[in-house]
Amino acid sequence: MQTEEFEKIWTLYRTLFPASAAKLKSENIRMVWRVALAPFAMDDVVEASMNWARRNKFFPDIADITGGLAMETKSAAGEDAAAPEGMRLTADMLPYIRKFYGELAEARRRQMHAAGLETWFEAEARGVSWLDWIGRCRAVYGEDILPVAPDPVEVPDHA
């Protein structure tokens, strides 16, 4: 799925699930969904999303949408039309995934250190419990434990 297609899906979700506006504004959740939906055809995702919305009024989990979908296969030209730029759904996908998540992990580490936090692996090595570490992260970021970027805080105008 191309970026433009994902944006259309995300707009569909904002329309179908207005009660989930806060969740849909989260850059962290948006990024996870973009990566999760990347190997699927837009039409299949739209159909699964509409089927979900007909039966549920709540925002779905990723598995609710992708559970019954098949990843796109190669076209006659041998290209995977739905894969994001630089990504193919073949055996060479593993290095791409390692590179993507390696860069993401490094960005996350820098962001956490800038916020005065340590990564889970650093905390674990020092003997910090998971609950203590999560508590520290939530004190900085709220419920969005490991955000790509802290979500904007909407401050009501009391003027």
C-alpha positions in Angstrom: 0.0 0.0 0.0 1.4 3.4 -1.0 1.4 6.4 1.3 -1.4 8.1 -0.5 -3.5 5.0 -0.2 -2.8 4.8 3.5 -3.9 8.4 3.9 -7.2 7.6 2.3 -7.7 4.7 4.7 -6.8 6.9 7.7 -9.4 9.5 6.5 -11.9 6.7 6.2 -11.2 5.7 9.8 -11.6 9.3 11.0 -15.0 9.3 9.3 -16.2 5.9 10.5 -15.0 6.2 14.1 -15.3 9.9 15.2 -15.5 8.8 18.8 -11.9 7.6 18.5 -10.5 11.0 17.4 -7.9 11.1 20.2 -6.6 7.7 19.1 -6.6 8.7 15.4 -4.5 11.8 16.2 -1.7 9.8 17.7 1.3 9.7 15.4 2.5 6.5 17.2 -0.7 4.7 16.4 -0.8 6.1 12.9 2.8 4.8 12.2 2.0 1.3 13.6 -1.1 1.1 11.4 0.8 2.3 8.3 3.5 -0.4 8.7 0.9 -3.1 9.5 -1.3 -2.3 6.5 1.7 -1.9 4.0 1.6 -5.5 2.6 -2.1 -5.4 1.9 -4.1 -4.1 -1.1 -6.1 -0.9 -0.4 -9.3 -2.3 -1.8 -9.0 -5.3 0.6 -8.4 -3.1 3.6 -11.3 -0.8 2.7 -13.6 -3.8 2.4 -12.4 -5.3 5.7 -12.8 -1.9 7.4 -16.3 -1.4 6.1 -17.3 -4.9 7.2 -15.9 -4.1 10.7 -17.7 -0.8 10.8 -21.0 -2.4 9.9 -20.8 -4.7 12.9 -18.9 -2.5 15.4 -19.0 1.1 16.5 -15.5 1.0 18.1 -12.2 1.5 16.4 -10.7 -1.8 15.4 -7.4 -3.5 16.4 -5.1 -4.1 13.5 -5.8 -7.9 13.6 -9.5 -7.2 13.2 -8.8 -5.7 9.8 -5.9 -7.7 8.6 -6.8 -11.1 10.1 -8.6 -12.4 7.0 -6.6 -10.6 4.3 -3.9 -12.0 2.1 -0.7 -10.1 1.4 -0.5 -8.8 -2.1 1.4 -11.0 -4.6 3.7 -9.9 -7.4 2.2 -8.5 -10.6 3.0 -9.9 -14.0 5.9 -7.4 -14.2 7.4 -9.0 -11.0 6.8 -5.8 -9.0 4.8 -5.7 -5.9 2.5 -2.8 -6.7 1.3 -2.3 -3.1 4.6 -2.4 -1.3 6.0 0.9 0.0 8.9 2.4 -1.9 12.0 0.2 -1.4 10.0 -2.7 0.0 9.2 -6.0 -1.7 7.3 -8.9 -0.3 10.0 -11.5 -1.0 12.9 -13.1 0.8 14.8 -9.8 0.6 12.2 -8.2 2.9 14.1 -9.2 6.1 17.0 -6.8 5.6 14.5 -4.0 4.9 12.6 -4.8 8.1 15.8 -4.9 10.1 17.0 -1.6 8.7 13.6 0.1 9.2 13.2 -1.1 12.8 16.9 -0.5 13.5 16.5 3.1 12.5 13.2 3.4 14.4 14.9 1.9 17.5 17.8 4.3 17.3 15.4 7.3 16.9 13.4 6.0 19.9 16.6 5.6 22.0 17.6 9.2 21.2 14.2 10.5 21.9 13.9 8.7 25.2 17.4 9.9 26.3 16.4 13.5 25.4 13.3 13.1 27.6 15.5 11.9 30.5 14.5 8.3 30.1 16.3 5.1 29.4 15.3 2.3 27.0 13.8 -0.9 28.4 17.0 -2.8 27.7 19.1 -0.2 29.6 16.6 -0.2 32.5 16.5 -4.0 32.6 20.3 -4.2 32.7 20.2 -2.0 35.8 17.6 -4.3 37.4 14.6 -1.9 37.0 11.3 -3.8 36.9 9.0 -3.5 33.8 6.3 -1.8 35.9 8.7 0.8 37.2 10.0 1.5 33.7 6.5 1.8 32.2 5.5 4.1 35.1 8.4 6.4 34.3 7.6 6.4 30.6 3.9 7.1 31.2 4.9 10.0 33.6 6.6 11.6 30.6 4.4 10.4 27.6 1.1 9.5 29.2 -0.6 6.3 28.1 1.1 6.3 24.7 4.1 4.5 26.1 6.6 4.6 23.3 5.5 7.4 21.0 7.2 8.4 17.7 6.8 11.9 19.0 4.9 13.1 22.0 1.3 13.7 20.9 0.3 17.4 20.9 -1.5 18.4 24.0 -4.7 20.3 23.3 -5.0 23.0 25.9 -8.5 24.4 26.1 -8.8 28.2 25.6 -10.3 29.7 28.7 -10.2 33.3 27.5 
